[in-house]
């Protein structure tokens, strides 16, 4: 449970801190329904950039931001539909788009879900304590960002092999940036650094996404509601909702599937993970390249009894599709297979973990032999905005992307099978 013990003197101190900085805290209800946000906040946002460190951007922690980088308002849920021409399956795959959150990733919502209860109960005092955000990438970015909006110092912790874009941005926003050994799957090293800080410093408070119940609570309330709205907008009279797919990671995002299973009895929740580090499939070992999903442990907040399936995704497939979806040659080749050119232009909305989630959704659809009446939903945590350097690295490593490469990679997606699936 979330500890709601109140420290009245700290609450008054935090209220004074927020008043002096003109900080207002949004409710989950306002994140679900931005039309309820006060007009004065909406007016402020007309002149504020999406990533700007302005306190009014707390109200942009929503799936319903207008998809623009500057001065946008609010509208419907941001999502795209992956059609059969691209997926190779009859079922429709809906993918919620995380790019249009501040920081370009939905993890900023989970950090608010963790920090807001501590702030409003007086358990955390921004004038006295630094917020520590241990992460494999986007969570520490979101935590550093929310901390800056709330006028408090932060410490971001992430593996040294994460994308260059993450580190360059964090250096501008976080008070301290700590790079731990290893890559995406080296979560233990992050925990080790947290214990070191806890034992040597008394000016910090650690917001561990793997055990903070504010993480899944935010996704249950906000992401779950957004997913329900997207499904209702797309589904017809004869449509069936088959299931939700989410990478394991901190296990926070999976809570949107818990919500949907209550709203659509009979639907399932499938958890995706990298085949190169099969934690739930095979006890966890190895490294992988699907940035955004930490492994080698089962988070405290993972409701295992509410999980129906585990799907292993080959990181080589995700990396190859990264080029297919973003290189000019790849997008031209997609048109040959009947993919709408306008959709092809939007495929930069899929970061590496988003591609992994879509691949898992395809395997899910094939496993259950879903039809054109079935719908599956997943999440695009972030976009290519955070992975431009990976394309450069792949070009240097493998050479220029050719038409033959693109056809092979498209076939790789079409041939994705139901191996490495545990039900």
N, C-alpha and C positions, 0 to 999 in steps of 0.2 A: 504493500500500500504506500501511497504518498504520505509522508509525514507532514501533517498540517498543524503541528504544535506552534503556537504563536509567541513571539517575543514582542510585546507591546511597545517597548522603548525603541527597538530597532524598526518597527513598523512606522512609528512617527518619524524616525530619522530618514527612512527610505522615502516616505511621502514628501518630506521637505526637500530631499535630493531631487525628486522628480519634478516638483513644482518649480524649483529654481531653474531647471533645465527645460521646462515646458514639455515634459515627457508624459504622454498618456498611454496607458496599457490597453490594448485591444482584448476583447473577450473571444472565446472560441466561437460564440454565436456570430460575432462580427466577421470572423475569419471564414465561417461557413456562408454567411450572407452579407457581403460587403455593402449592399444597399442600405444596411442599417448603420453604417459608419456615419458619424456626425458630419454635416456639410462643411464645417470649418476645416476638418481634416482633409476632406476631398478637395477643397479649394487649395490647401497647402500643397497637396500632391501634384497639382497641375504644373508646378514649377520645380519639381524634384525628380532627379534621375532615379531609375530603378535600383541601382547599386549604391546610390549616394548615402553617406552616413548621416542621415537626417532622422530624428526621432519619429516623424510621421510615417516613415517607411515601415515601422512596426505593423501598421495597418495593411501593408502589402504582403504580409505573410499569409497568402491565400492562393488557391488554385484558380482564382477568377480575375487575376490582373489582366488589364488590356495588354496584348502582346507587343509592347513598344518599350524602348529603352529609356524614354524621357517623358515625364508628364502625363502618363497614362491614367485612365480611370479604371473602371471595373466592368465586367461583362459576365459571360458564361464560363463554364469550366474549360480550361485549356486542355485539349486532347486531340489526338489524331487516330484514324482508323487504318490499320494495316490490312490491305485487301488481299484476296487470294492470289492475285497476280504476283505479289511480292512474297507472301508467306508460303505459298504452295499448299495451303489447307483451305477447306471450304468455310470453316468458321471465321467470323469476324473478330479481329483482335483490336480492342480499344486500348490505347496507351495514353495515360495521363502525362502531360508535359510539364517537367520541372524547370525548364529554362527560364520561365517568366516569374520566378521568385527572385527577390533580392539575393545576390550572390550567385544566381543562376542555378540553384539546386534547392530541392524541397527540404533538405536537412535543416535549413534555417528554422523551419516550423518546429521540428523536434527539439531544437535547442531552446526555443522560446517555451515550449511545453515543460522543459526541465527547470529553466531559470525563473519563470514567472511565479510558480508556487513558493519558491524559496525567497523571492523578493517580497511578495505580498504577505508572507507569514513572518517576515523578519529573521528568517534563518540565514539569509545572506545579506550582507551590507556592502553595496558597491563603493562606498567611500572608504572602506577599511580593508576589503578582501579582494584578491584577484581570483577570477573565475578560470579554472583549468579545464580545457576541452580536449580529452584524449580521443584520437580518431584515426581512421585510415584515409581521411581526406576531407570530405564535404562537411562532416559534423563539426570539425574544429573550425572550418571556415565560417559556418553558420554561427557557431558560438562566439567567435571573435567579433563577428559583425553585430550580433544582437548586443553583446557587451558594449561595443562602441556606441551603439544607439542609446544605451542606458547609462552612458557616462561612467563605465567602470573598466578597469584594466583586465587584460586577459592573457592567458598562456595557451598557445596552440601546440599540440603534440601530434605528429604524424610521421609515417615511415619516410626515410630519406629517398626512396626510389619512386615516390609519387610524382605526378607530372610537374614539370617546371612551372606551368601556369599557376598551380596552387601556391607554391612557395613565393612566387613573385608578388601575388596579390596579398598573401598573409603578411608579408614584410611591411606592407603599408597600413594594415589594419590592426593586427595583434600587437600587444605590448611585448611579448616574447614568442619566438618560434623555436621549437625543439624538434630536431629530426632524429628519429630513432633508427637503429639498424634494420635493414631488410626492406621488404616490399609489402604489398597488400595483405598477405597472409601472416605477417609477423605481428600479431596482436599482442602476444605475450610481452614483447619488448616494450610496447606502449604501457602495459600494466606495470612493468618493472620500473619504468621512469616515474609513473604516478606514485608508486610506493616510496621511491627515493625522495620525491618532492614532499610527500606527506611526512616523512621522517626527518626532514631537514629544514622545513619552512613552516612558519605559523601564520603566514599572511595569505593563505590560499584556501580555496574550496573546490574540490574536484567534482565535476558533473560528468559522471561516467555513463555514457549512453547505453552501455550494455546492462546496466542495472537500474537506471533511473526510469521509474514507471511513468513519468511525464512524457517520455518518448513515445511509447505505444498509445498512451492516452490521447495525445495530439493527433496521431494518425487515425485512431478509431473515430474521433469526433470530426476531424476536418477532412482528411483524405478519404475516409470511408463515405462521408456524405457527398463529397465531390464525385467519387466513383459511382455512387448510386444515381446521381443526377445525370452523369454522362450515359450510363446504361439506359435509363428511362428515355433519354433523348433519342437514342439510336435504335432501341428495340421496338419491334412491331408486335402485333397481336399474337402471332404464332412463335415469337422468339423465345429462346430459353437461355438463361444465364448459367453457364457451366462451371466457371470457377475463376478465382483470382490467383495471380502468379506474382511472387515477390522474391528477390534475392534474400538470403539469410541475413548477412551483415550483422547489424546490432539487434535485429529482430523487431525493431520498432515499426517499420513500414508494413510488416505482416499484419498489424492490427487492423488495417483497412479491410483485409480479408475476413477477420473475425466479425467486423460490422456487417459485411455483405452476406456472410453465412446466416446471420440472424434475419436479414431482410429477404434473402432468397434461400429458403430451406431446401436442402438437397444439393446446393452448390458446394464446391470444394476449394481448399486452399493448398496450393502447391508452392514449395520452397525451392528456389534455384540456387545452385552453388557451382563453383568452378570444378570441373572434373579433375584438374591438376591438384586440387586440395579438397578432397571429398570428405568433409568433416562429418556430416550427417549420414552420408552414404557409406563411409568406410573409415571413421574414427580420426580423420584429419592428418594429412602429411603433405609436404611439398609446397611449392610456390606457384603463384598464378598471376595473370596479367589483366584480369577483369577488375579494373580499379573501381572502388566504391563498395566492395563487399568483404569485410574482414572475416577470417576463418580460424580454424584450429581450436575452436571452443564453442560451446552452446551457451548463448547469453542467458543471464538470469531471467530476463523478461520474455523469453521465448515460451509461448504456450504450446508445448509439444503435443499435448493431447488434442489440440484444436488444429493440428497440421495433418493433412491427408496424404501428401505425396512429397517426395524429394526428387528433384531432377538435376542431373549432372550436365553441365554445359562445357564443351571444349573451348578453352580460351583461344586456341588457334583459329577457330571458326569466327569468334567475336572480333578478333584482330583483323582477319581478312575482310570481314564485312565492313569494318571501319573504313577501309579503302574503297570498297565497292560503293558505299553510300555517300562518300565525300569527294572522291576523285572525279574529275570531269569525264574521264573515260568510263568510269563505273556508272555514272548517271545516264550517259548516252546508251550504254548497254542495257540498262534497266528498261528503257523505252522499247527496246527490241522484244522484251518479254511482256509488253503490254502494260507496264507500270506508268501511270499518269505522270507526265513531266512535272506537273505542279506538286505532286506528292514527292517526287524525287528531290525537288528543291528543298523540301522540308525535312529530309532525312538527317540533316545536321542537328536536328532536335534530339537525336539519339546519341548519348555518350556511350562509353564502352559497357557500363553496367546495364544501360538501357537496351543495347543490342543483346546482351546476355539474357535479359528478361524476355525479350521478344522471341529469342530462340527457344527458351524454356516454354513459352506459350505455344509455339508451334509443336513442340514435342508433346505437350499436354493434349493439344487438339488431335494429334495423330494417335496417341495412346487410347483415347476414349472414342476415336472414330467420329468426331463431331461433324455435324452437317452445316449447311448454309443457314439453318435456323438458330444455330448456337452462337453465343457470345462469350468471349474470354476477355479479361481485363488485366492490365499490368501497369507498371510505373516506369517512366523515363526520369530517373533521378536528376540527371543533368544533361548537358548537351556538348557538342563538339567545341564549344567556346572554351572548354577546359582541357582540350586534348589536341590542339593544333600541333604541338611539338611532337606528338606521337606519329602523326602523318609524316613529318620531316624525318623522324628516326627510321620509320619503316622504308621510306624512299632510299635513305642512305644505306640501309641494311640489305634491301631486296631489289633495289633498282626501280626504274620508272614503271608505273602501272600501265599494263598493256590491255588491249581488247581481249586477248586470250586469257589473261589473268582474271578479267571481269567475268567472262563466261564461266570459267572454272569456279569462281566464288559464288556466282548465282546458282550454279548447279549444286554447290556445297550446301546452300541453304535449302534448296528444293529436296535434296536427298537426306536431310536431317531425319534421323530415325528415332526409335523409342528405346534405344539402349540406354543404360545407366539411369533408369527410372525405378524408383522404389515406391510401392504403394502399400 
